[in-house]
């Protein structure tokens, strides 16, 4: 009986998918760290907090 040829395509595709997922996870971790270091939003005063709260609560017309 002849040996059945094993497909090489499936392991290569699986390795590429896992490598892509790993790369996406690393990019997400790096982006989160960079965003945490560069905190753009500063402390808000009471007037600004009240204005934001009012804008969020009232529906648009």
Secondary structure by P-SEA (a helix, b strand, c coil): cccccccaaaaaaaaaaaaaaaaaaaaaaaaaaaaaaacccccccaaaaaaaaaaaacccc
